[in-house]
Amino acid sequence: MLTSKQRAYLRGIASNYETIYQVGKGGVTEAMCKDISDALRKRELIKLRVLDNSGWTAREAADAIAEQTGADVVQVIGSKFVLFKRNEKDPVIEGIPKAK
């Protein structure tokens, strides 16, 4: 669970990121979640997008993917959302505020 300070810090970093995955009309699949989990392991922070024809809202897709991958939802704006999952063995993002 992220604190509001951690979430704000990660939102600032993610603002410069490009979307690397899209949720299309196939919805959220197991194979897609595996790919996203691999990307989270390498990058820790990723931005995703829900296409108009998917039938999912960004919040629904973010919650479903976060639940399946064990990630935290950082932000949901419009059709885009940001996920974060800390890689304990090899952290990529430094300077995240500590939780109390």
Biopython code that builds the backbone (N, CA, C, O; Angstrom):
import numpy as np
from Bio.PDB.StructureBuilder import StructureBuilder

atoms = [
    (1, "MET", "N", (0.840, -1.182, 0.000)),
    (1, "MET", "CA", (0.000, 0.000, 0.000)),
    (1, "MET", "C", (0.881, 1.239, 0.000)),
    (1, "MET", "O", (1.801, 1.362, 0.808)),
    (2, "LEU", "N", (0.595, 2.135, -0.896)),
    (2, "LEU", "CA", (1.387, 3.351, -1.025)),
    (2, "LEU", "C", (0.800, 4.481, -0.184)),
    (2, "LEU", "O", (-0.418, 4.604, -0.059)),
    (3, "THR", "N", (1.672, 5.299, 0.388)),
    (3, "THR", "CA", (1.215, 6.497, 1.085)),
    (3, "THR", "C", (0.957, 7.586, 0.054)),
    (3, "THR", "O", (1.322, 7.438, -1.113)),
    (4, "SER", "N", (0.332, 8.676, 0.475)),
    (4, "SER", "CA", (0.036, 9.755, -0.465)),
    (4, "SER", "C", (1.321, 10.418, -0.972)),
    (4, "SER", "O", (1.373, 10.856, -2.121)),
    (5, "LYS", "N", (2.352, 10.494, -0.131)),
    (5, "LYS", "CA", (3.626, 11.078, -0.567)),
    (5, "LYS", "C", (4.315, 10.182, -1.595)),
    (5, "LYS", "O", (4.867, 10.669, -2.582)),
    (6, "GLN", "N", (4.281, 8.880, -1.360)),
    (6, "GLN", "CA", (4.869, 7.952, -2.319)),
    (6, "GLN", "C", (4.118, 8.006, -3.641)),
    (6, "GLN", "O", (4.726, 8.007, -4.712)),
    (7, "ARG", "N", (2.790, 8.052, -3.558)),
    (7, "ARG", "CA", (1.959, 8.119, -4.758)),
    (7, "ARG", "C", (2.253, 9.399, -5.550)),
    (7, "ARG", "O", (2.354, 9.363, -6.776)),
    (8, "ALA", "N", (2.388, 10.522, -4.850)),
    (8, "ALA", "CA", (2.681, 11.797, -5.512)),
    (8, "ALA", "C", (4.051, 11.753, -6.192)),
    (8, "ALA", "O", (4.210, 12.248, -7.308)),
    (9, "TYR", "N", (5.027, 11.165, -5.524)),
    (9, "TYR", "CA", (6.373, 11.048, -6.086)),
    (9, "TYR", "C", (6.337, 10.206, -7.364)),
    (9, "TYR", "O", (6.932, 10.580, -8.375)),
    (10, "LEU", "N", (5.643, 9.077, -7.315)),
    (10, "LEU", "CA", (5.561, 8.192, -8.476)),
    (10, "LEU", "C", (4.751, 8.808, -9.612)),
    (10, "LEU", "O", (5.058, 8.579, -10.782)),
    (11, "ARG", "N", (3.718, 9.587, -9.281)),
    (11, "ARG", "CA", (2.946, 10.288, -10.321)),
    (11, "ARG", "C", (3.844, 11.258, -11.082)),
    (11, "ARG", "O", (3.745, 11.382, -12.303)),
    (12, "GLY", "N", (4.720, 11.944, -10.350)),
    (12, "GLY", "CA", (5.642, 12.884, -10.985)),
    (12, "GLY", "C", (6.588, 12.191, -11.948)),
    (12, "GLY", "O", (6.863, 12.704, -13.032)),
    (13, "ILE", "N", (7.082, 11.035, -11.557)),
    (13, "ILE", "CA", (7.973, 10.275, -12.439)),
    (13, "ILE", "C", (7.208, 9.768, -13.656)),
    (13, "ILE", "O", (7.702, 9.848, -14.781)),
    (14, "ALA", "N", (6.013, 9.251, -13.435)),
    (14, "ALA", "CA", (5.224, 8.632, -14.507)),
    (14, "ALA", "C", (4.715, 9.652, -15.524)),
    (14, "ALA", "O", (4.345, 9.277, -16.636)),
    (15, "SER", "N", (4.689, 10.923, -15.164)),
    (15, "SER", "CA", (4.173, 11.932, -16.099)),
    (15, "SER", "C", (4.995, 11.993, -17.385)),
    (15, "SER", "O", (4.480, 12.394, -18.428)),
    (16, "ASN", "N", (6.258, 11.602, -17.322)),
    (16, "ASN", "CA", (7.115, 11.624, -18.508)),
    (16, "ASN", "C", (7.119, 10.293, -19.263)),
    (16, "ASN", "O", (7.706, 10.197, -20.341)),
    (17, "TYR", "N", (6.478, 9.281, -18.713)),
    (17, "TYR", "CA", (6.477, 7.952, -19.324)),
    (17, "TYR", "C", (5.479, 7.863, -20.464)),
    (17, "TYR", "O", (4.462, 8.556, -20.470)),
    (18, "GLU", "N", (5.781, 7.005, -21.428)),
    (18, "GLU", "CA", (4.855, 6.679, -22.510)),
    (18, "GLU", "C", (4.067, 5.430, -22.107)),
    (18, "GLU", "O", (4.531, 4.628, -21.298)),
    (19, "THR", "N", (2.874, 5.275, -22.678)),
    (19, "THR", "CA", (2.102, 4.066, -22.398)),
    (19, "THR", "C", (2.769, 2.889, -23.116)),
    (19, "THR", "O", (3.155, 2.997, -24.279)),
    (20, "ILE", "N", (2.896, 1.769, -22.407)),
    (20, "ILE", "CA", (3.556, 0.618, -23.026)),
    (20, "ILE", "C", (2.598, -0.548, -23.256)),
    (20, "ILE", "O", (2.937, -1.488, -23.976)),
    (21, "TYR", "N", (1.409, -0.504, -22.659)),
    (21, "TYR", "CA", (0.403, -1.549, -22.873)),
    (21, "TYR", "C", (-0.951, -0.907, -23.089)),
    (21, "TYR", "O", (-1.242, 0.172, -22.573)),
    (22, "GLN", "N", (-1.788, -1.612, -23.880)),
    (22, "GLN", "CA", (-3.149, -1.159, -24.111)),
    (22, "GLN", "C", (-4.109, -2.307, -23.830)),
    (22, "GLN", "O", (-3.861, -3.456, -24.196)),
    (23, "VAL", "N", (-5.206, -1.965, -23.174)),
    (23, "VAL", "CA", (-6.271, -2.937, -22.941)),
    (23, "VAL", "C", (-7.286, -2.737, -24.049)),
    (23, "VAL", "O", (-7.931, -1.691, -24.126)),
    (24, "GLY", "N", (-7.431, -3.737, -24.908)),
    (24, "GLY", "CA", (-8.332, -3.641, -26.050)),
    (24, "GLY", "C", (-9.624, -4.385, -25.824)),
    (24, "GLY", "O", (-10.025, -4.628, -24.686)),
    (25, "LYS", "N", (-10.284, -4.753, -26.929)),
    (25, "LYS", "CA", (-11.586, -5.405, -26.802)),
    (25, "LYS", "C", (-11.487, -6.812, -26.238)),
    (25, "LYS", "O", (-12.502, -7.389, -25.848)),
    (26, "GLY", "N", (-10.284, -7.377, -26.185)),
    (26, "GLY", "CA", (-10.094, -8.677, -25.555)),
    (26, "GLY", "C", (-10.145, -8.588, -24.040)),
    (26, "GLY", "O", (-10.248, -9.608, -23.359)),
    (27, "GLY", "N", (-10.074, -7.376, -23.511)),
    (27, "GLY", "CA", (-10.133, -7.165, -22.065)),
    (27, "GLY", "C", (-8.830, -7.536, -21.383)),
    (27, "GLY", "O", (-7.772, -7.563, -22.011)),
    (28, "VAL", "N", (-8.918, -7.819, -20.102)),
    (28, "VAL", "CA", (-7.751, -8.179, -19.299)),
    (28, "VAL", "C", (-7.619, -9.700, -19.326)),
    (28, "VAL", "O", (-8.474, -10.417, -18.808)),
    (29, "THR", "N", (-6.544, -10.177, -19.933)),
    (29, "THR", "CA", (-6.330, -11.619, -20.049)),
    (29, "THR", "C", (-5.171, -12.058, -19.150)),
    (29, "THR", "O", (-4.388, -11.241, -18.666)),
    (30, "GLU", "N", (-5.093, -13.352, -18.948)),
    (30, "GLU", "CA", (-4.031, -13.916, -18.108)),
    (30, "GLU", "C", (-2.656, -13.706, -18.754)),
    (30, "GLU", "O", (-1.686, -13.382, -18.068)),
    (31, "ALA", "N", (-2.581, -13.893, -20.076)),
    (31, "ALA", "CA", (-1.315, -13.710, -20.798)),
    (31, "ALA", "C", (-0.853, -12.253, -20.725)),
    (31, "ALA", "O", (0.332, -11.968, -20.554)),
    (32, "MET", "N", (-1.806, -11.351, -20.857)),
    (32, "MET", "CA", (-1.485, -9.929, -20.767)),
    (32, "MET", "C", (-0.959, -9.594, -19.375)),
    (32, "MET", "O", (0.010, -8.846, -19.247)),
    (33, "CYS", "N", (-1.575, -10.130, -18.346)),
    (33, "CYS", "CA", (-1.142, -9.866, -16.970)),
    (33, "CYS", "C", (0.257, -10.429, -16.718)),
    (33, "CYS", "O", (1.025, -9.853, -15.947)),
    (34, "LYS", "N", (0.593, -11.540, -17.355)),
    (34, "LYS", "CA", (1.934, -12.104, -17.217)),
    (34, "LYS", "C", (2.959, -11.157, -17.845)),
    (34, "LYS", "O", (4.013, -10.911, -17.260)),
    (35, "ASP", "N", (2.652, -10.624, -19.037)),
    (35, "ASP", "CA", (3.547, -9.672, -19.693)),
    (35, "ASP", "C", (3.708, -8.406, -18.856)),
    (35, "ASP", "O", (4.811, -7.876, -18.726)),
    (36, "ILE", "N", (2.611, -7.930, -18.294)),
    (36, "ILE", "CA", (2.652, -6.727, -17.464)),
    (36, "ILE", "C", (3.468, -6.989, -16.199)),
    (36, "ILE", "O", (4.220, -6.123, -15.752)),
    (37, "SER", "N", (3.322, -8.167, -15.632)),
    (37, "SER", "CA", (4.099, -8.527, -14.447)),
    (37, "SER", "C", (5.597, -8.537, -14.745)),
    (37, "SER", "O", (6.402, -8.083, -13.932)),
    (38, "ASP", "N", (5.962, -9.057, -15.914)),
    (38, "ASP", "CA", (7.368, -9.040, -16.332)),
    (38, "ASP", "C", (7.879, -7.609, -16.511)),
    (38, "ASP", "O", (8.995, -7.283, -16.106)),
    (39, "ALA", "N", (7.056, -6.767, -17.118)),
    (39, "ALA", "CA", (7.441, -5.370, -17.312)),
    (39, "ALA", "C", (7.587, -4.651, -15.969)),
    (39, "ALA", "O", (8.496, -3.840, -15.794)),
    (40, "LEU", "N", (6.701, -4.946, -15.029)),
    (40, "LEU", "CA", (6.789, -4.343, -13.698)),
    (40, "LEU", "C", (8.062, -4.783, -12.974)),
    (40, "LEU", "O", (8.656, -4.001, -12.232)),
    (41, "ARG", "N", (8.476, -6.019, -13.185)),
    (41, "ARG", "CA", (9.694, -6.513, -12.547)),
    (41, "ARG", "C", (10.913, -5.744, -13.066)),
    (41, "ARG", "O", (11.841, -5.457, -12.310)),
    (42, "LYS", "N", (10.903, -5.414, -14.362)),
    (42, "LYS", "CA", (12.038, -4.714, -14.962)),
    (42, "LYS", "C", (12.008, -3.213, -14.718)),
    (42, "LYS", "O", (13.048, -2.605, -14.466)),
    (43, "ARG", "N", (10.818, -2.606, -14.791)),
    (43, "ARG", "CA", (10.701, -1.148, -14.729)),
    (43, "ARG", "C", (10.154, -0.605, -13.415)),
    (43, "ARG", "O", (10.440, 0.536, -13.051)),
    (44, "GLU", "N", (9.386, -1.391, -12.713)),
    (44, "GLU", "CA", (8.697, -1.053, -11.464)),
    (44, "GLU", "C", (7.505, -0.121, -11.663)),
    (44, "GLU", "O", (6.525, -0.227, -10.925)),
    (45, "LEU", "N", (7.558, 0.776, -12.622)),
    (45, "LEU", "CA", (6.497, 1.756, -12.842)),
    (45, "LEU", "C", (6.145, 1.760, -14.324)),
    (45, "LEU", "O", (7.011, 2.002, -15.165)),
    (46, "ILE", "N", (4.876, 1.493, -14.652)),
    (46, "ILE", "CA", (4.463, 1.483, -16.053)),
    (46, "ILE", "C", (3.138, 2.216, -16.225)),
    (46, "ILE", "O", (2.322, 2.308, -15.307)),
    (47, "LYS", "N", (2.957, 2.731, -17.433)),
    (47, "LYS", "CA", (1.719, 3.433, -17.775)),
    (47, "LYS", "C", (0.979, 2.606, -18.821)),
    (47, "LYS", "O", (1.575, 2.125, -19.785)),
    (48, "LEU", "N", (-0.319, 2.451, -18.617)),
    (48, "LEU", "CA", (-1.159, 1.664, -19.513)),
    (48, "LEU", "C", (-2.342, 2.499, -19.978)),
    (48, "LEU", "O", (-2.636, 3.552, -19.411)),
    (49, "ARG", "N", (-3.020, 2.015, -21.020)),
    (49, "ARG", "CA", (-4.150, 2.747, -21.589)),
    (49, "ARG", "C", (-5.266, 1.775, -21.930)),
    (49, "ARG", "O", (-5.015, 0.643, -22.343)),
    (50, "VAL", "N", (-6.496, 2.225, -21.752)),
    (50, "VAL", "CA", (-7.671, 1.428, -22.117)),
    (50, "VAL", "C", (-8.262, 2.035, -23.382)),
    (50, "VAL", "O", (-8.574, 3.225, -23.427)),
    (51, "LEU", "N", (-8.411, 1.205, -24.406)),
    (51, "LEU", "CA", (-8.981, 1.677, -25.666)),
    (51, "LEU", "C", (-10.493, 1.828, -25.539)),
    (51, "LEU", "O", (-11.123, 1.175, -24.707)),
    (52, "ASP", "N", (-11.066, 2.690, -26.368)),
    (52, "ASP", "CA", (-12.505, 2.971, -26.316)),
    (52, "ASP", "C", (-13.360, 1.733, -26.575)),
    (52, "ASP", "O", (-14.438, 1.594, -25.997)),
    (53, "ASN", "N", (-12.883, 0.831, -27.443)),
    (53, "ASN", "CA", (-13.692, -0.336, -27.816)),
    (53, "ASN", "C", (-13.554, -1.506, -26.847)),
    (53, "ASN", "O", (-14.077, -2.587, -27.117)),
    (54, "SER", "N", (-12.865, -1.315, -25.729)),
    (54, "SER", "CA", (-12.600, -2.442, -24.822)),
    (54, "SER", "C", (-13.806, -2.822, -23.965)),
    (54, "SER", "O", (-13.953, -3.990, -23.605)),
    (55, "GLY", "N", (-14.657, -1.877, -23.636)),
    (55, "GLY", "CA", (-15.777, -2.159, -22.751)),
    (55, "GLY", "C", (-15.398, -2.067, -21.285)),
    (55, "GLY", "O", (-16.240, -2.303, -20.419)),
    (56, "TRP", "N", (-14.159, -1.733, -20.988)),
    (56, "TRP", "CA", (-13.667, -1.563, -19.623)),
    (56, "TRP", "C", (-13.436, -0.082, -19.361)),
    (56, "TRP", "O", (-13.097, 0.669, -20.276)),
    (57, "THR", "N", (-13.618, 0.337, -18.116)),
    (57, "THR", "CA", (-13.174, 1.668, -17.735)),
    (57, "THR", "C", (-11.716, 1.546, -17.290)),
    (57, "THR", "O", (-11.239, 0.444, -17.014)),
    (58, "ALA", "N", (-11.024, 2.651, -17.222)),
    (58, "ALA", "CA", (-9.624, 2.617, -16.785)),
    (58, "ALA", "C", (-9.520, 2.128, -15.346)),
    (58, "ALA", "O", (-8.592, 1.393, -15.009)),
    (59, "ARG", "N", (-10.458, 2.524, -14.498)),
    (59, "ARG", "CA", (-10.431, 2.093, -13.092)),
    (59, "ARG", "C", (-10.635, 0.579, -12.971)),
    (59, "ARG", "O", (-9.935, -0.086, -12.206)),
    (60, "GLU", "N", (-11.594, 0.039, -13.728)),
    (60, "GLU", "CA", (-11.850, -1.401, -13.692)),
    (60, "GLU", "C", (-10.625, -2.190, -14.152)),
    (60, "GLU", "O", (-10.232, -3.171, -13.519)),
    (61, "ALA", "N", (-10.030, -1.754, -15.255)),
    (61, "ALA", "CA", (-8.850, -2.442, -15.784)),
    (61, "ALA", "C", (-7.682, -2.323, -14.817)),
    (61, "ALA", "O", (-6.974, -3.303, -14.585)),
    (62, "ALA", "N", (-7.469, -1.136, -14.247)),
    (62, "ALA", "CA", (-6.362, -0.921, -13.308)),
    (62, "ALA", "C", (-6.511, -1.821, -12.094)),
    (62, "ALA", "O", (-5.545, -2.452, -11.663)),
    (63, "ASP", "N", (-7.717, -1.885, -11.539)),
    (63, "ASP", "CA", (-7.952, -2.723, -10.360)),
    (63, "ASP", "C", (-7.770, -4.205, -10.678)),
    (63, "ASP", "O", (-7.181, -4.941, -9.886)),
    (64, "ALA", "N", (-8.269, -4.645, -11.829)),
    (64, "ALA", "CA", (-8.167, -6.060, -12.209)),
    (64, "ALA", "C", (-6.708, -6.458, -12.433)),
    (64, "ALA", "O", (-6.273, -7.508, -11.959)),
    (65, "ILE", "N", (-5.961, -5.635, -13.144)),
    (65, "ILE", "CA", (-4.557, -5.945, -13.423)),
    (65, "ILE", "C", (-3.730, -5.874, -12.145)),
    (65, "ILE", "O", (-2.867, -6.723, -11.916)),
    (66, "ALA", "N", (-3.986, -4.869, -11.311)),
    (66, "ALA", "CA", (-3.244, -4.731, -10.055)),
    (66, "ALA", "C", (-3.477, -5.939, -9.158)),
    (66, "ALA", "O", (-2.554, -6.412, -8.496)),
    (67, "GLU", "N", (-4.694, -6.432, -9.134)),
    (67, "GLU", "CA", (-5.006, -7.596, -8.305)),
    (67, "GLU", "C", (-4.286, -8.845, -8.805)),
    (67, "GLU", "O", (-3.780, -9.636, -8.009)),
    (68, "GLN", "N", (-4.241, -9.020, -10.117)),
    (68, "GLN", "CA", (-3.614, -10.216, -10.683)),
    (68, "GLN", "C", (-2.087, -10.168, -10.630)),
    (68, "GLN", "O", (-1.440, -11.213, -10.563)),
    (69, "THR", "N", (-1.504, -8.963, -10.658)),
    (69, "THR", "CA", (-0.043, -8.845, -10.676)),
    (69, "THR", "C", (0.542, -8.511, -9.311)),
    (69, "THR", "O", (1.755, -8.601, -9.122)),
    (70, "GLY", "N", (-0.299, -8.127, -8.359)),
    (70, "GLY", "CA", (0.196, -7.744, -7.041)),
    (70, "GLY", "C", (0.763, -6.334, -7.016)),
    (70, "GLY", "O", (1.553, -5.996, -6.133)),
    (71, "ALA", "N", (0.371, -5.521, -7.967)),
    (71, "ALA", "CA", (0.871, -4.151, -8.070)),
    (71, "ALA", "C", (-0.058, -3.178, -7.351)),
    (71, "ALA", "O", (-1.161, -3.537, -6.939)),
    (72, "ASP", "N", (0.412, -1.939, -7.209)),
    (72, "ASP", "CA", (-0.402, -0.855, -6.643)),
    (72, "ASP", "C", (-0.818, 0.081, -7.763)),
    (72, "ASP", "O", (-0.023, 0.376, -8.655)),
    (73, "VAL", "N", (-2.060, 0.552, -7.725)),
    (73, "VAL", "CA", (-2.528, 1.551, -8.674)),
    (73, "VAL", "C", (-2.059, 2.909, -8.164)),
    (73, "VAL", "O", (-2.419, 3.324, -7.062)),
    (74, "VAL", "N", (-1.258, 3.597, -8.968)),
    (74, "VAL", "CA", (-0.731, 4.906, -8.577)),
    (74, "VAL", "C", (-1.703, 6.000, -8.970)),
    (74, "VAL", "O", (-1.975, 6.909, -8.185)),
    (75, "GLN", "N", (-2.235, 5.913, -10.196)),
    (75, "GLN", "CA", (-3.050, 6.996, -10.725)),
    (75, "GLN", "C", (-3.956, 6.465, -11.834)),
    (75, "GLN", "O", (-3.578, 5.572, -12.592)),
    (76, "VAL", "N", (-5.160, 7.035, -11.911)),
    (76, "VAL", "CA", (-6.074, 6.760, -13.020)),
    (76, "VAL", "C", (-6.599, 8.105, -13.506)),
    (76, "VAL", "O", (-7.256, 8.832, -12.761)),
    (77, "ILE", "N", (-6.303, 8.430, -14.763)),
    (77, "ILE", "CA", (-6.795, 9.678, -15.355)),
    (77, "ILE", "C", (-7.319, 9.366, -16.748)),
    (77, "ILE", "O", (-6.579, 8.885, -17.606)),
    (78, "GLY", "N", (-8.594, 9.641, -16.967)),
    (78, "GLY", "CA", (-9.196, 9.390, -18.271)),
    (78, "GLY", "C", (-9.093, 7.932, -18.643)),
    (78, "GLY", "O", (-9.592, 7.063, -17.928)),
    (79, "SER", "N", (-8.440, 7.656, -19.773)),
    (79, "SER", "CA", (-8.289, 6.271, -20.223)),
    (79, "SER", "C", (-6.929, 5.689, -19.861)),
    (79, "SER", "O", (-6.631, 4.553, -20.229)),
    (80, "LYS", "N", (-6.101, 6.441, -19.148)),
    (80, "LYS", "CA", (-4.759, 5.971, -18.793)),
    (80, "LYS", "C", (-4.647, 5.706, -17.297)),
    (80, "LYS", "O", (-5.338, 6.318, -16.483)),
    (81, "PHE", "N", (-3.756, 4.774, -16.959)),
    (81, "PHE", "CA", (-3.498, 4.504, -15.551)),
    (81, "PHE", "C", (-2.054, 4.059, -15.371)),
    (81, "PHE", "O", (-1.403, 3.603, -16.311)),
    (82, "VAL", "N", (-1.568, 4.204, -14.139)),
    (82, "VAL", "CA", (-0.179, 3.908, -13.807)),
    (82, "VAL", "C", (-0.149, 2.859, -12.705)),
    (82, "VAL", "O", (-0.879, 2.959, -11.720)),
    (83, "LEU", "N", (0.706, 1.848, -12.881)),
    (83, "LEU", "CA", (0.880, 0.788, -11.889)),
    (83, "LEU", "C", (2.316, 0.785, -11.382)),
    (83, "LEU", "O", (3.247, 1.118, -12.115)),
    (84, "PHE", "N", (2.485, 0.404, -10.116)),
    (84, "PHE", "CA", (3.808, 0.321, -9.503)),
    (84, "PHE", "C", (3.917, -0.969, -8.713)),
    (84, "PHE", "O", (3.005, -1.344, -7.976)),
    (85, "LYS", "N", (5.044, -1.642, -8.876)),
    (85, "LYS", "CA", (5.345, -2.818, -8.057)),
    (85, "LYS", "C", (6.838, -2.800, -7.785)),
    (85, "LYS", "O", (7.649, -2.859, -8.709)),
    (86, "ARG", "N", (7.194, -2.718, -6.519)),
    (86, "ARG", "CA", (8.595, -2.644, -6.097)),
    (86, "ARG", "C", (9.319, -3.951, -6.371)),
    (86, "ARG", "O", (8.818, -5.025, -6.037)),
    (87, "ASN", "N", (10.493, -3.863, -6.977)),
    (87, "ASN", "CA", (11.363, -5.016, -7.175)),
    (87, "ASN", "C", (12.360, -5.011, -6.023)),
    (87, "ASN", "O", (13.304, -4.220, -6.019)),
    (88, "GLU", "N", (12.155, -5.886, -5.054)),
    (88, "GLU", "CA", (12.978, -5.903, -3.837)),
    (88, "GLU", "C", (14.422, -6.316, -4.118)),
    (88, "GLU", "O", (15.344, -5.825, -3.467)),
    (89, "LYS", "N", (14.624, -7.214, -5.080)),
    (89, "LYS", "CA", (15.970, -7.716, -5.362)),
    (89, "LYS", "C", (16.831, -6.692, -6.092)),
    (89, "LYS", "O", (18.009, -6.529, -5.776)),
    (90, "ASP", "N", (16.242, -6.003, -7.066)),
    (90, "ASP", "CA", (16.994, -5.065, -7.895)),
    (90, "ASP", "C", (16.156, -3.805, -8.146)),
    (90, "ASP", "O", (15.606, -3.645, -9.236)),
    (91, "PRO", "N", (16.048, -2.896, -7.143)),
    (91, "PRO", "CA", (15.206, -1.708, -7.304)),
    (91, "PRO", "C", (15.688, -0.802, -8.436)),
    (91, "PRO", "O", (16.888, -0.595, -8.612)),
    (92, "VAL", "N", (14.752, -0.274, -9.187)),
    (92, "VAL", "CA", (15.070, 0.599, -10.301)),
    (92, "VAL", "C", (14.866, 2.063, -9.918)),
    (92, "VAL", "O", (15.700, 2.913, -10.232)),
    (93, "ILE", "N", (13.770, 2.351, -9.248)),
    (93, "ILE", "CA", (13.428, 3.726, -8.886)),
    (93, "ILE", "C", (13.961, 4.028, -7.494)),
    (93, "ILE", "O", (13.622, 3.340, -6.531)),
    (94, "GLU", "N", (14.787, 5.046, -7.389)),
    (94, "GLU", "CA", (15.389, 5.453, -6.122)),
    (94, "GLU", "C", (14.700, 6.718, -5.599)),
    (94, "GLU", "O", (14.083, 7.456, -6.367)),
    (95, "GLY", "N", (14.806, 6.957, -4.323)),
    (95, "GLY", "CA", (14.306, 8.207, -3.736)),
    (95, "GLY", "C", (12.847, 8.202, -3.378)),
    (95, "GLY", "O", (12.276, 9.263, -3.127)),
    (96, "ILE", "N", (12.215, 7.034, -3.345)),
    (96, "ILE", "CA", (10.801, 6.976, -2.959)),
    (96, "ILE", "C", (10.724, 7.249, -1.453)),
    (96, "ILE", "O", (11.437, 6.620, -0.671)),
    (97, "PRO", "N", (9.867, 8.179, -1.050)),
    (97, "PRO", "CA", (9.733, 8.474, 0.391)),
    (97, "PRO", "C", (9.376, 7.217, 1.185)),
    (97, "PRO", "O", (8.618, 6.369, 0.713)),
    (98, "LYS", "N", (9.918, 7.107, 2.368)),
    (98, "LYS", "CA", (9.670, 5.938, 3.225)),
    (98, "LYS", "C", (8.287, 6.025, 3.858)),
    (98, "LYS", "O", (7.810, 7.115, 4.175)),
    (99, "ALA", "N", (7.648, 4.878, 4.040)),
    (99, "ALA", "CA", (6.378, 4.823, 4.756)),
    (99, "ALA", "C", (6.662, 4.856, 6.249)),
    (99, "ALA", "O", (7.654, 4.297, 6.716)),
    (100, "LYS", "N", (5.790, 5.512, 6.989)),
    (100, "LYS", "CA", (6.002, 5.633, 8.437)),
    (100, "LYS", "C", (5.601, 4.388, 9.167)),
    (100, "LYS", "O", (5.716, 4.326, 10.391)),
]
sb = StructureBuilder()
sb.init_structure("model")
sb.init_model(0)
sb.init_chain("A")
sb.init_seg("    ")
for serial, (resi, resn, name, xyz) in enumerate(atoms, 1):
    if name == "N":
        sb.init_residue(resn, " ", resi, " ")
    sb.init_atom(name, np.array(xyz, "f"), 0.0, 1.0, " ", f" {name:<3s}", serial, name[0])
structure = sb.get_structure()
